[in-house]
Amino acid sequence: MKKVPRLAGEDAEREFPARHDRSEYVNLKSSLKAISLRMPVSMIEELKLLANRRGVPYQSLLKIFLAERIRKELRGAPEAE
């Protein structure tokens, strides 16, 4: 599996998947588990708005946000006020 290179800016991040075979960068055999999550409708709509601005599906953006927060919590970083 190849390591995804550091990309310069959002435009490069959007163009990368279109120009490269994603299967070379992603472990397709990774285990995933579907969950059911109840969220306020307004929060989902705001998440969809943010995802649309970035050009990604809202579920993917939610996973990105969760991964960032998990890393932060595991490092013991204090919460931003």
C-alpha positions, 0 to 999 in steps of 0.5 A, a space after each residue: 500500500 502506498 502512502 498518500 503524499 502531502 498535498 498542497 492545498 484543497 485543490 490538490 486534495 480534490 484532484 488527487 483521487 481523480 488522477 490516481 488509483 485509490 486502491 493503491 492507497 487504501 486498504 480495501 480489506 479494512 474492517 468497517 462496521 455500520 452504526 446507527 447514530 441519532 443526531 439533530 436534523 440541524 446538525 446533519 444539515 450543517 454537516 452537509 453544508 460543510 461537506 458540500 463546500 469541501 466537495 466530499 460526502 457528509 459521512 466522510 466529513 463526519 469520519 474526518 472530524 471524528 478521527 481528528 478529535 480522537 487523535 486530539 483526545 488520545 494526545 491529551 490536548 486540552 479542549 479549545 475554548 
